[in-house]
Amino acid sequence: MTVSLTVPKEFDRARNLMAHATEHGTFHETRRSCRFACDLVANGTDRDLVLAQEVLAAVLACQVTDPTDVHAGNFLWMAEDDRIEDLNAVVFCLEHLIPMMLRHGDRLPTDTRARALDAIRLGLEEVLRLDVWMGYSNITALSVLCCCLGGELLGRTEILDAGSAKLEAWVGFTAESGHVLEFNSPTYAAVSIRALGRLRDLVACPDTAVLADMMLWRLGLSYALHLHRATGRLAGPHGRAYQPSIDGEAPPESQTFVEWLDTGLLPGWLGELYRALPDHREVREGILASEQIAMHTALEPAFAVGSVTRSVHPQGNAVIGHLQGTGDAPGGVLYARHILDDKWLGDFYHATDRSHSRNLMDEGDFLGIQHGTAVLGAYAPHAGRTTFRSARTAFIWTQRVAVTAVYVNDESAGNLPLTVVPGSRLTICTDRVLCLLQPLHLPDLLQPATVELHRRGGDLVCDIYHYRAKDTKRFWDLAWPGAFYKGRPACIFFLAVRPRRDLPLADDVRSRWSELSIECTVAPARTRTHLREQRRAAATVSGPDGSFSFDVDLMDFRHRTQPAGGTGLTAPLAAQCNWQDTDEEHSLRVADAEVRASGANILFAREPASDTWALVQAADNPGPVSVRVGETSRRVPLTGKGLATYAAGRLTVRQMHSSTT
């Protein structure tokens, strides 16, 4: 006999809602309460169903039903709210309510079913009005889930069609750029993957199921490619991430990946491909080519380093390294931030949970180029941020990083805190790696820049101050349009992570730096007189692994040329190319396989030492698609969007409007 669910300690029996206490008071969150109600219905004992009705009544009382309200159908984020502020509350509630009604609606009394269906109808009308932009990836996935399943539940074809159209457009939008805009997120990749899996498993429309699987394969493949074996973490960069993931407080993402494989949420071939990936690999993915956004990750046995060409979100990690710990100790993280007004962890209010969270938001714009495990980057305050009392670029080694020594130039730093000469070469050492950091250009905002090394909250921090004063100042010369604008005040730096050599530490530090030649030039400041005027900043690094360059315009704070690898995917055992704008046949090689096609958008993954491969085709009208492995070539009968796998001598093809084996 089924045992009743254990009531969580956070459940407030007086309100029949989940309670959440912060330094600002006690709040009752509707989405968590909604999920609890649906879990009760799914478990289904008599006791569960009685409590579920009470919780559902309390949740539905938090829905705005006034037809004159611009957000009618949405839900209060917290029961204590007096208005709709977080527009995402509606999809976070409907993602539970709709599957509950599809699976177990018959377990509820007639009046409760009617109230739930009416709430779903009102909520879906709000989802359609909101019409979220596809770049907001996790909310797009949830909106598609709600509309496709909700349309089928209510028998509302127009809602189902809107959800299917959004999903198909999202597939195309992602395929054209290479990846979703909330790329490689420890938090939001999971939200999107779970939503897509639920949609695939529950939707009746076969075309929608195919599209959901296409996105699942794309997100799942990127997740697998970025998992760092030694730390179990999703190696950066991250489109969005929360501090527990950065600090290592959350479970390793590798555990989540295994759960998805074990439950069938992700296909088994992804697990085989992950196991076949080399420990030493580089992954390049386009994000949004029109905005010069791409990411590059280098994974090594003891560490991983990743960066973006251009930052996207204040919750993102534009440049980040994951470092293996000593022995069985958990690994640590090196990450960067641009911070105004001396803020730190706990100084940023997080409206989602109504607390001053431990998130350390990025208040700067980042531009970068990566070569192997080395990065040339620049940070500047966000455009329009002209008023502050301090501005600094910070490099942070979390307390889990077992730092054994710090070197300034070729000398051991001794005790911290320490102020160093700007431009000094800094080396942060662990038992396994050397982290090389050198500021190459520091803006002087009325006073000389300073560089400080110190411990803060257990973390080792290198603070590069552009400006610091007691009182807030408004910088007229940072405003554009403006009469004094001379470009963005950028901190330009070189950062690299290298494995320790079998040398005395001091010799290893000296040899690593002596191998490098670094040049940086910044055009003199002059007031901008027309829109096309640029102020160039350039840097070049040469070393044993070759040379690479960084070339940006400080006026508009953009790369002066499109960075390499701005579209598609390049990685061991996987690649993606977009040929849909040409009728000419092209070829794509992955390991020992070759894909040939015209007018297509192909994502291909190949498992070595077997006959297994997987393919996603995202163009509307591709030409003939074929895959050759060794001497054997096979035609893949895809005439539209769809996916194909080959394993154990069997080709399986699923596409919109048809399915063949």
Secondary structure as a PSIPRED ss2 file (coil, helix, strand):
# PSIPRED VFORMAT (PSIPRED V4.0)

   1 M C   1.000  0.000  0.000
   2 T C   1.000  0.000  0.000
   3 V C   1.000  0.000  0.000
   4 S C   1.000  0.000  0.000
   5 L C   1.000  0.000  0.000
   6 T C   1.000  0.000  0.000
   7 V C   1.000  0.000  0.000
   8 P C   1.000  0.000  0.000
   9 K C   1.000  0.000  0.000
  10 E C   1.000  0.000  0.000
  11 F E   0.000  0.000  1.000
  12 D E   0.000  0.000  1.000
  13 R C   1.000  0.000  0.000
  14 A C   1.000  0.000  0.000
  15 R C   1.000  0.000  0.000
  16 N C   1.000  0.000  0.000
  17 L E   0.000  0.000  1.000
  18 M E   0.000  0.000  1.000
  19 A E   0.000  0.000  1.000
  20 H E   0.000  0.000  1.000
  21 A E   0.000  0.000  1.000
  22 T E   0.000  0.000  1.000
  23 E C   1.000  0.000  0.000
  24 H C   1.000  0.000  0.000
  25 G E   0.000  0.000  1.000
  26 T E   0.000  0.000  1.000
  27 F E   0.000  0.000  1.000
  28 H E   0.000  0.000  1.000
  29 E E   0.000  0.000  1.000
  30 T H   0.000  1.000  0.000
  31 R H   0.000  1.000  0.000
  32 R H   0.000  1.000  0.000
  33 S H   0.000  1.000  0.000
  34 C H   0.000  1.000  0.000
  35 R H   0.000  1.000  0.000
  36 F H   0.000  1.000  0.000
  37 A H   0.000  1.000  0.000
  38 C H   0.000  1.000  0.000
  39 D H   0.000  1.000  0.000
  40 L H   0.000  1.000  0.000
  41 V H   0.000  1.000  0.000
  42 A H   0.000  1.000  0.000
  43 N H   0.000  1.000  0.000
  44 G C   1.000  0.000  0.000
  45 T C   1.000  0.000  0.000
  46 D H   0.000  1.000  0.000
  47 R H   0.000  1.000  0.000
  48 D H   0.000  1.000  0.000
  49 L H   0.000  1.000  0.000
  50 V H   0.000  1.000  0.000
  51 L H   0.000  1.000  0.000
  52 A H   0.000  1.000  0.000
  53 Q H   0.000  1.000  0.000
  54 E H   0.000  1.000  0.000
  55 V H   0.000  1.000  0.000
  56 L H   0.000  1.000  0.000
  57 A H   0.000  1.000  0.000
  58 A H   0.000  1.000  0.000
  59 V H   0.000  1.000  0.000
  60 L H   0.000  1.000  0.000
  61 A C   1.000  0.000  0.000
  62 C C   1.000  0.000  0.000
  63 Q E   0.000  0.000  1.000
  64 V C   1.000  0.000  0.000
  65 T C   1.000  0.000  0.000
  66 D C   1.000  0.000  0.000
  67 P C   1.000  0.000  0.000
  68 T C   1.000  0.000  0.000
  69 D C   1.000  0.000  0.000
  70 V C   1.000  0.000  0.000
  71 H C   1.000  0.000  0.000
  72 A C   1.000  0.000  0.000
  73 G C   1.000  0.000  0.000
  74 N C   1.000  0.000  0.000
  75 F E   0.000  0.000  1.000
  76 L C   1.000  0.000  0.000
  77 W C   1.000  0.000  0.000
  78 M E   0.000  0.000  1.000
  79 A C   1.000  0.000  0.000
  80 E C   1.000  0.000  0.000
  81 D C   1.000  0.000  0.000
  82 D C   1.000  0.000  0.000
  83 R C   1.000  0.000  0.000
  84 I C   1.000  0.000  0.000
  85 E C   1.000  0.000  0.000
  86 D C   1.000  0.000  0.000
  87 L C   1.000  0.000  0.000
  88 N C   1.000  0.000  0.000
  89 A H   0.000  1.000  0.000
  90 V H   0.000  1.000  0.000
  91 V H   0.000  1.000  0.000
  92 F H   0.000  1.000  0.000
  93 C H   0.000  1.000  0.000
  94 L H   0.000  1.000  0.000
  95 E H   0.000  1.000  0.000
  96 H H   0.000  1.000  0.000
  97 L H   0.000  1.000  0.000
  98 I H   0.000  1.000  0.000
  99 P H   0.000  1.000  0.000
 100 M H   0.000  1.000  0.000
 101 M H   0.000  1.000  0.000
 102 L H   0.000  1.000  0.000
 103 R H   0.000  1.000  0.000
 104 H H   0.000  1.000  0.000
 105 G H   0.000  1.000  0.000
 106 D H   0.000  1.000  0.000
 107 R H   0.000  1.000  0.000
 108 L C   1.000  0.000  0.000
 109 P C   1.000  0.000  0.000
 110 T H   0.000  1.000  0.000
 111 D H   0.000  1.000  0.000
 112 T H   0.000  1.000  0.000
 113 R H   0.000  1.000  0.000
 114 A H   0.000  1.000  0.000
 115 R H   0.000  1.000  0.000
 116 A H   0.000  1.000  0.000
 117 L H   0.000  1.000  0.000
 118 D H   0.000  1.000  0.000
 119 A H   0.000  1.000  0.000
 120 I H   0.000  1.000  0.000
 121 R H   0.000  1.000  0.000
 122 L H   0.000  1.000  0.000
 123 G H   0.000  1.000  0.000
 124 L H   0.000  1.000  0.000
 125 E H   0.000  1.000  0.000
 126 E H   0.000  1.000  0.000
 127 V H   0.000  1.000  0.000
 128 L H   0.000  1.000  0.000
 129 R H   0.000  1.000  0.000
 130 L H   0.000  1.000  0.000
 131 D C   1.000  0.000  0.000
 132 V C   1.000  0.000  0.000
 133 W C   1.000  0.000  0.000
 134 M C   1.000  0.000  0.000
 135 G C   1.000  0.000  0.000
 136 Y C   1.000  0.000  0.000
 137 S H   0.000  1.000  0.000
 138 N H   0.000  1.000  0.000
 139 I H   0.000  1.000  0.000
 140 T H   0.000  1.000  0.000
 141 A H   0.000  1.000  0.000
 142 L H   0.000  1.000  0.000
 143 S H   0.000  1.000  0.000
 144 V H   0.000  1.000  0.000
 145 L H   0.000  1.000  0.000
 146 C H   0.000  1.000  0.000
 147 C H   0.000  1.000  0.000
 148 C H   0.000  1.000  0.000
 149 L H   0.000  1.000  0.000
 150 G H   0.000  1.000  0.000
 151 G H   0.000  1.000  0.000
 152 E H   0.000  1.000  0.000
 153 L H   0.000  1.000  0.000
 154 L H   0.000  1.000  0.000
 155 G C   1.000  0.000  0.000
 156 R C   1.000  0.000  0.000
 157 T H   0.000  1.000  0.000
 158 E H   0.000  1.000  0.000
 159 I H   0.000  1.000  0.000
 160 L H   0.000  1.000  0.000
 161 D H   0.000  1.000  0.000
 162 A H   0.000  1.000  0.000
 163 G H   0.000  1.000  0.000
 164 S H   0.000  1.000  0.000
 165 A H   0.000  1.000  0.000
 166 K H   0.000  1.000  0.000
 167 L H   0.000  1.000  0.000
 168 E H   0.000  1.000  0.000
 169 A H   0.000  1.000  0.000
 170 W H   0.000  1.000  0.000
 171 V H   0.000  1.000  0.000
 172 G H   0.000  1.000  0.000
 173 F H   0.000  1.000  0.000
 174 T H   0.000  1.000  0.000
 175 A H   0.000  1.000  0.000
 176 E H   0.000  1.000  0.000
 177 S H   0.000  1.000  0.000
 178 G C   1.000  0.000  0.000
 179 H C   1.000  0.000  0.000
 180 V C   1.000  0.000  0.000
 181 L C   1.000  0.000  0.000
 182 E C   1.000  0.000  0.000
 183 F C   1.000  0.000  0.000
 184 N C   1.000  0.000  0.000
 185 S C   1.000  0.000  0.000
 186 P C   1.000  0.000  0.000
 187 T C   1.000  0.000  0.000
 188 Y H   0.000  1.000  0.000
 189 A H   0.000  1.000  0.000
 190 A H   0.000  1.000  0.000
 191 V H   0.000  1.000  0.000
 192 S H   0.000  1.000  0.000
 193 I H   0.000  1.000  0.000
 194 R H   0.000  1.000  0.000
 195 A H   0.000  1.000  0.000
 196 L H   0.000  1.000  0.000
 197 G H   0.000  1.000  0.000
 198 R H   0.000  1.000  0.000
 199 L H   0.000  1.000  0.000
 200 R H   0.000  1.000  0.000
 201 D H   0.000  1.000  0.000
 202 L H   0.000  1.000  0.000
 203 V C   1.000  0.000  0.000
 204 A C   1.000  0.000  0.000
 205 C C   1.000  0.000  0.000
 206 P H   0.000  1.000  0.000
 207 D H   0.000  1.000  0.000
 208 T H   0.000  1.000  0.000
 209 A H   0.000  1.000  0.000
 210 V H   0.000  1.000  0.000
 211 L H   0.000  1.000  0.000
 212 A H   0.000  1.000  0.000
 213 D H   0.000  1.000  0.000
 214 M H   0.000  1.000  0.000
 215 M H   0.000  1.000  0.000
 216 L H   0.000  1.000  0.000
 217 W H   0.000  1.000  0.000
 218 R H   0.000  1.000  0.000
 219 L H   0.000  1.000  0.000
 220 G H   0.000  1.000  0.000
 221 L H   0.000  1.000  0.000
 222 S H   0.000  1.000  0.000
 223 Y H   0.000  1.000  0.000
 224 A H   0.000  1.000  0.000
 225 L H   0.000  1.000  0.000
 226 H H   0.000  1.000  0.000
 227 L E   0.000  0.000  1.000
 228 H E   0.000  0.000  1.000
 229 R C   1.000  0.000  0.000
 230 A C   1.000  0.000  0.000
 231 T C   1.000  0.000  0.000
 232 G C   1.000  0.000  0.000
 233 R E   0.000  0.000  1.000
 234 L E   0.000  0.000  1.000
 235 A C   1.000  0.000  0.000
 236 G C   1.000  0.000  0.000
 237 P C   1.000  0.000  0.000
 238 H E   0.000  0.000  1.000
 239 G C   1.000  0.000  0.000
 240 R C   1.000  0.000  0.000
 241 A C   1.000  0.000  0.000
 242 Y C   1.000  0.000  0.000
 243 Q H   0.000  1.000  0.000
 244 P H   0.000  1.000  0.000
 245 S H   0.000  1.000  0.000
 246 I H   0.000  1.000  0.000
 247 D H   0.000  1.000  0.000
 248 G C   1.000  0.000  0.000
 249 E C   1.000  0.000  0.000
 250 A C   1.000  0.000  0.000
 251 P C   1.000  0.000  0.000
 252 P C   1.000  0.000  0.000
 253 E H   0.000  1.000  0.000
 254 S H   0.000  1.000  0.000
 255 Q H   0.000  1.000  0.000
 256 T H   0.000  1.000  0.000
 257 F H   0.000  1.000  0.000
 258 V H   0.000  1.000  0.000
 259 E H   0.000  1.000  0.000
 260 W H   0.000  1.000  0.000
 261 L H   0.000  1.000  0.000
 262 D H   0.000  1.000  0.000
 263 T C   1.000  0.000  0.000
 264 G C   1.000  0.000  0.000
 265 L C   1.000  0.000  0.000
 266 L C   1.000  0.000  0.000
 267 P C   1.000  0.000  0.000
 268 G H   0.000  1.000  0.000
 269 W H   0.000  1.000  0.000
 270 L H   0.000  1.000  0.000
 271 G H   0.000  1.000  0.000
 272 E H   0.000  1.000  0.000
 273 L H   0.000  1.000  0.000
 274 Y H   0.000  1.000  0.000
 275 R H   0.000  1.000  0.000
 276 A H   0.000  1.000  0.000
 277 L C   1.000  0.000  0.000
 278 P C   1.000  0.000  0.000
 279 D C   1.000  0.000  0.000
 280 H C   1.000  0.000  0.000
 281 R E   0.000  0.000  1.000
 282 E E   0.000  0.000  1.000
 283 V E   0.000  0.000  1.000
 284 R E   0.000  0.000  1.000
 285 E E   0.000  0.000  1.000
 286 G E   0.000  0.000  1.000
 287 I E   0.000  0.000  1.000
 288 L E   0.000  0.000  1.000
 289 A H   0.000  1.000  0.000
 290 S H   0.000  1.000  0.000
 291 E H   0.000  1.000  0.000
 292 Q C   1.000  0.000  0.000
 293 I E   0.000  0.000  1.000
 294 A E   0.000  0.000  1.000
 295 M E   0.000  0.000  1.000
 296 H E   0.000  0.000  1.000
 297 T E   0.000  0.000  1.000
 298 A E   0.000  0.000  1.000
 299 L E   0.000  0.000  1.000
 300 E C   1.000  0.000  0.000
 301 P C   1.000  0.000  0.000
 302 A C   1.000  0.000  0.000
 303 F E   0.000  0.000  1.000
 304 A E   0.000  0.000  1.000
 305 V E   0.000  0.000  1.000
 306 G E   0.000  0.000  1.000
 307 S E   0.000  0.000  1.000
 308 V E   0.000  0.000  1.000
 309 T C   1.000  0.000  0.000
 310 R E   0.000  0.000  1.000
 311 S C   1.000  0.000  0.000
 312 V C   1.000  0.000  0.000
 313 H C   1.000  0.000  0.000
 314 P C   1.000  0.000  0.000
 315 Q C   1.000  0.000  0.000
 316 G C   1.000  0.000  0.000
 317 N E   0.000  0.000  1.000
 318 A C   1.000  0.000  0.000
 319 V E   0.000  0.000  1.000
 320 I E   0.000  0.000  1.000
 321 G E   0.000  0.000  1.000
 322 H E   0.000  0.000  1.000
 323 L E   0.000  0.000  1.000
 324 Q C   1.000  0.000  0.000
 325 G C   1.000  0.000  0.000
 326 T C   1.000  0.000  0.000
 327 G C   1.000  0.000  0.000
 328 D C   1.000  0.000  0.000
 329 A C   1.000  0.000  0.000
 330 P C   1.000  0.000  0.000
 331 G C   1.000  0.000  0.000
 332 G E   0.000  0.000  1.000
 333 V E   0.000  0.000  1.000
 334 L E   0.000  0.000  1.000
 335 Y E   0.000  0.000  1.000
 336 A E   0.000  0.000  1.000
 337 R E   0.000  0.000  1.000
 338 H E   0.000  0.000  1.000
 339 I E   0.000  0.000  1.000
 340 L E   0.000  0.000  1.000
 341 D C   1.000  0.000  0.000
 342 D C   1.000  0.000  0.000
 343 K C   1.000  0.000  0.000
 344 W C   1.000  0.000  0.000
 345 L C   1.000  0.000  0.000
 346 G C   1.000  0.000  0.000
 347 D C   1.000  0.000  0.000
 348 F E   0.000  0.000  1.000
 349 Y E   0.000  0.000  1.000
 350 H E   0.000  0.000  1.000
 351 A C   1.000  0.000  0.000
 352 T C   1.000  0.000  0.000
 353 D C   1.000  0.000  0.000
 354 R C   1.000  0.000  0.000
 355 S E   0.000  0.000  1.000
 356 H E   0.000  0.000  1.000
 357 S E   0.000  0.000  1.000
 358 R C   1.000  0.000  0.000
 359 N C   1.000  0.000  0.000
 360 L C   1.000  0.000  0.000
 361 M C   1.000  0.000  0.000
 362 D C   1.000  0.000  0.000
 363 E C   1.000  0.000  0.000
 364 G E   0.000  0.000  1.000
 365 D E   0.000  0.000  1.000
 366 F E   0.000  0.000  1.000
 367 L E   0.000  0.000  1.000
 368 G E   0.000  0.000  1.000
 369 I E   0.000  0.000  1.000
 370 Q E   0.000  0.000  1.000
 371 H E   0.000  0.000  1.000
 372 G C   1.000  0.000  0.000
 373 T C   1.000  0.000  0.000
 374 A E   0.000  0.000  1.000
 375 V E   0.000  0.000  1.000
 376 L E   0.000  0.000  1.000
 377 G E   0.000  0.000  1.000
 378 A E   0.000  0.000  1.000
 379 Y E   0.000  0.000  1.000
 380 A E   0.000  0.000  1.000
 381 P E   0.000  0.000  1.000
 382 H C   1.000  0.000  0.000
 383 A C   1.000  0.000  0.000
 384 G C   1.000  0.000  0.000
 385 R C   1.000  0.000  0.000
 386 T C   1.000  0.000  0.000
 387 T E   0.000  0.000  1.000
 388 F E   0.000  0.000  1.000
 389 R E   0.000  0.000  1.000
 390 S E   0.000  0.000  1.000
 391 A E   0.000  0.000  1.000
 392 R E   0.000  0.000  1.000
 393 T E   0.000  0.000  1.000
 394 A E   0.000  0.000  1.000
 395 F E   0.000  0.000  1.000
 396 I E   0.000  0.000  1.000
 397 W E   0.000  0.000  1.000
 398 T C   1.000  0.000  0.000
 399 Q C   1.000  0.000  0.000
 400 R C   1.000  0.000  0.000
 401 V C   1.000  0.000  0.000
 402 A C   1.000  0.000  0.000
 403 V C   1.000  0.000  0.000
 404 T C   1.000  0.000  0.000
 405 A E   0.000  0.000  1.000
 406 V E   0.000  0.000  1.000
 407 Y E   0.000  0.000  1.000
 408 V E   0.000  0.000  1.000
 409 N C   1.000  0.000  0.000
 410 D C   1.000  0.000  0.000
 411 E E   0.000  0.000  1.000
 412 S E   0.000  0.000  1.000
 413 A C   1.000  0.000  0.000
 414 G C   1.000  0.000  0.000
 415 N C   1.000  0.000  0.000
 416 L C   1.000  0.000  0.000
 417 P C   1.000  0.000  0.000
 418 L E   0.000  0.000  1.000
 419 T E   0.000  0.000  1.000
 420 V E   0.000  0.000  1.000
 421 V C   1.000  0.000  0.000
 422 P C   1.000  0.000  0.000
 423 G C   1.000  0.000  0.000
 424 S C   1.000  0.000  0.000
 425 R C   1.000  0.000  0.000
 426 L E   0.000  0.000  1.000
 427 T E   0.000  0.000  1.000
 428 I E   0.000  0.000  1.000
 429 C E   0.000  0.000  1.000
 430 T C   1.000  0.000  0.000
 431 D C   1.000  0.000  0.000
 432 R C   1.000  0.000  0.000
 433 V E   0.000  0.000  1.000
 434 L E   0.000  0.000  1.000
 435 C E   0.000  0.000  1.000
 436 L E   0.000  0.000  1.000
 437 L E   0.000  0.000  1.000
 438 Q E   0.000  0.000  1.000
 439 P E   0.000  0.000  1.000
 440 L E   0.000  0.000  1.000
 441 H E   0.000  0.000  1.000
 442 L C   1.000  0.000  0.000
 443 P C   1.000  0.000  0.000
 444 D C   1.000  0.000  0.000
 445 L C   1.000  0.000  0.000
 446 L C   1.000  0.000  0.000
 447 Q C   1.000  0.000  0.000
 448 P C   1.000  0.000  0.000
 449 A C   1.000  0.000  0.000
 450 T E   0.000  0.000  1.000
 451 V E   0.000  0.000  1.000
 452 E E   0.000  0.000  1.000
 453 L E   0.000  0.000  1.000
 454 H E   0.000  0.000  1.000
 455 R E   0.000  0.000  1.000
 456 R E   0.000  0.000  1.000
 457 G C   1.000  0.000  0.000
 458 G C   1.000  0.000  0.000
 459 D E   0.000  0.000  1.000
 460 L E   0.000  0.000  1.000
 461 V E   0.000  0.000  1.000
 462 C E   0.000  0.000  1.000
 463 D E   0.000  0.000  1.000
 464 I E   0.000  0.000  1.000
 465 Y E   0.000  0.000  1.000
 466 H E   0.000  0.000  1.000
 467 Y E   0.000  0.000  1.000
 468 R E   0.000  0.000  1.000
 469 A E   0.000  0.000  1.000
 470 K E   0.000  0.000  1.000
 471 D E   0.000  0.000  1.000
 472 T E   0.000  0.000  1.000
 473 K E   0.000  0.000  1.000
 474 R E   0.000  0.000  1.000
 475 F C   1.000  0.000  0.000
 476 W H   0.000  1.000  0.000
 477 D H   0.000  1.000  0.000
 478 L H   0.000  1.000  0.000
 479 A C   1.000  0.000  0.000
 480 W C   1.000  0.000  0.000
 481 P C   1.000  0.000  0.000
 482 G C   1.000  0.000  0.000
 483 A C   1.000  0.000  0.000
 484 F C   1.000  0.000  0.000
 485 Y C   1.000  0.000  0.000
 486 K C   1.000  0.000  0.000
 487 G C   1.000  0.000  0.000
 488 R C   1.000  0.000  0.000
 489 P C   1.000  0.000  0.000
 490 A C   1.000  0.000  0.000
 491 C E   0.000  0.000  1.000
 492 I E   0.000  0.000  1.000
 493 F E   0.000  0.000  1.000
 494 F E   0.000  0.000  1.000
 495 L E   0.000  0.000  1.000
 496 A E   0.000  0.000  1.000
 497 V E   0.000  0.000  1.000
 498 R E   0.000  0.000  1.000
 499 P E   0.000  0.000  1.000
 500 R C   1.000  0.000  0.000
 501 R C   1.000  0.000  0.000
 502 D C   1.000  0.000  0.000
 503 L C   1.000  0.000  0.000
 504 P C   1.000  0.000  0.000
 505 L H   0.000  1.000  0.000
 506 A H   0.000  1.000  0.000
 507 D H   0.000  1.000  0.000
 508 D H   0.000  1.000  0.000
 509 V H   0.000  1.000  0.000
 510 R H   0.000  1.000  0.000
 511 S H   0.000  1.000  0.000
 512 R H   0.000  1.000  0.000
 513 W H   0.000  1.000  0.000
 514 S H   0.000  1.000  0.000
 515 E C   1.000  0.000  0.000
 516 L C   1.000  0.000  0.000
 517 S E   0.000  0.000  1.000
 518 I E   0.000  0.000  1.000
 519 E E   0.000  0.000  1.000
 520 C E   0.000  0.000  1.000
 521 T E   0.000  0.000  1.000
 522 V E   0.000  0.000  1.000
 523 A C   1.000  0.000  0.000
 524 P C   1.000  0.000  0.000
 525 A C   1.000  0.000  0.000
 526 R C   1.000  0.000  0.000
 527 T C   1.000  0.000  0.000
 528 R C   1.000  0.000  0.000
 529 T C   1.000  0.000  0.000
 530 H C   1.000  0.000  0.000
 531 L C   1.000  0.000  0.000
 532 R C   1.000  0.000  0.000
 533 E C   1.000  0.000  0.000
 534 Q C   1.000  0.000  0.000
 535 R C   1.000  0.000  0.000
 536 R E   0.000  0.000  1.000
 537 A E   0.000  0.000  1.000
 538 A E   0.000  0.000  1.000
 539 A E   0.000  0.000  1.000
 540 T E   0.000  0.000  1.000
 541 V E   0.000  0.000  1.000
 542 S E   0.000  0.000  1.000
 543 G E   0.000  0.000  1.000
 544 P C   1.000  0.000  0.000
 545 D C   1.000  0.000  0.000
 546 G E   0.000  0.000  1.000
 547 S E   0.000  0.000  1.000
 548 F E   0.000  0.000  1.000
 549 S E   0.000  0.000  1.000
 550 F E   0.000  0.000  1.000
 551 D E   0.000  0.000  1.000
 552 V E   0.000  0.000  1.000
 553 D E   0.000  0.000  1.000
 554 L C   1.000  0.000  0.000
 555 M C   1.000  0.000  0.000
 556 D C   1.000  0.000  0.000
 557 F C   1.000  0.000  0.000
 558 R E   0.000  0.000  1.000
 559 H E   0.000  0.000  1.000
 560 R C   1.000  0.000  0.000
 561 T C   1.000  0.000  0.000
 562 Q C   1.000  0.000  0.000
 563 P C   1.000  0.000  0.000
 564 A C   1.000  0.000  0.000
 565 G C   1.000  0.000  0.000
 566 G C   1.000  0.000  0.000
 567 T C   1.000  0.000  0.000
 568 G C   1.000  0.000  0.000
 569 L E   0.000  0.000  1.000
 570 T E   0.000  0.000  1.000
 571 A E   0.000  0.000  1.000
 572 P C   1.000  0.000  0.000
 573 L C   1.000  0.000  0.000
 574 A E   0.000  0.000  1.000
 575 A E   0.000  0.000  1.000
 576 Q E   0.000  0.000  1.000
 577 C E   0.000  0.000  1.000
 578 N E   0.000  0.000  1.000
 579 W C   1.000  0.000  0.000
 580 Q C   1.000  0.000  0.000
 581 D C   1.000  0.000  0.000
 582 T C   1.000  0.000  0.000
 583 D C   1.000  0.000  0.000
 584 E C   1.000  0.000  0.000
 585 E C   1.000  0.000  0.000
 586 H E   0.000  0.000  1.000
 587 S E   0.000  0.000  1.000
 588 L E   0.000  0.000  1.000
 589 R E   0.000  0.000  1.000
 590 V E   0.000  0.000  1.000
 591 A C   1.000  0.000  0.000
 592 D C   1.000  0.000  0.000
 593 A E   0.000  0.000  1.000
 594 E E   0.000  0.000  1.000
 595 V E   0.000  0.000  1.000
 596 R E   0.000  0.000  1.000
 597 A E   0.000  0.000  1.000
 598 S C   1.000  0.000  0.000
 599 G C   1.000  0.000  0.000
 600 A C   1.000  0.000  0.000
 601 N E   0.000  0.000  1.000
 602 I E   0.000  0.000  1.000
 603 L E   0.000  0.000  1.000
 604 F E   0.000  0.000  1.000
 605 A E   0.000  0.000  1.000
 606 R E   0.000  0.000  1.000
 607 E C   1.000  0.000  0.000
 608 P C   1.000  0.000  0.000
 609 A C   1.000  0.000  0.000
 610 S C   1.000  0.000  0.000
 611 D C   1.000  0.000  0.000
 612 T C   1.000  0.000  0.000
 613 W E   0.000  0.000  1.000
 614 A E   0.000  0.000  1.000
 615 L E   0.000  0.000  1.000
 616 V E   0.000  0.000  1.000
 617 Q E   0.000  0.000  1.000
 618 A C   1.000  0.000  0.000
 619 A C   1.000  0.000  0.000
 620 D C   1.000  0.000  0.000
 621 N C   1.000  0.000  0.000
 622 P C   1.000  0.000  0.000
 623 G C   1.000  0.000  0.000
 624 P C   1.000  0.000  0.000
 625 V E   0.000  0.000  1.000
 626 S E   0.000  0.000  1.000
 627 V E   0.000  0.000  1.000
 628 R E   0.000  0.000  1.000
 629 V E   0.000  0.000  1.000
 630 G C   1.000  0.000  0.000
 631 E C   1.000  0.000  0.000
 632 T E   0.000  0.000  1.000
 633 S E   0.000  0.000  1.000
 634 R E   0.000  0.000  1.000
 635 R E   0.000  0.000  1.000
 636 V E   0.000  0.000  1.000
 637 P C   1.000  0.000  0.000
 638 L C   1.000  0.000  0.000
 639 T C   1.000  0.000  0.000
 640 G C   1.000  0.000  0.000
 641 K C   1.000  0.000  0.000
 642 G E   0.000  0.000  1.000
 643 L E   0.000  0.000  1.000
 644 A E   0.000  0.000  1.000
 645 T E   0.000  0.000  1.000
 646 Y E   0.000  0.000  1.000
 647 A E   0.000  0.000  1.000
 648 A C   1.000  0.000  0.000
 649 G C   1.000  0.000  0.000
 650 R E   0.000  0.000  1.000
 651 L E   0.000  0.000  1.000
 652 T E   0.000  0.000  1.000
 653 V E   0.000  0.000  1.000
 654 R E   0.000  0.000  1.000
 655 Q E   0.000  0.000  1.000
 656 M C   1.000  0.000  0.000
 657 H C   1.000  0.000  0.000
 658 S E   0.000  0.000  1.000
 659 S E   0.000  0.000  1.000
 660 T E   0.000  0.000  1.000
 661 T C   1.000  0.000  0.000
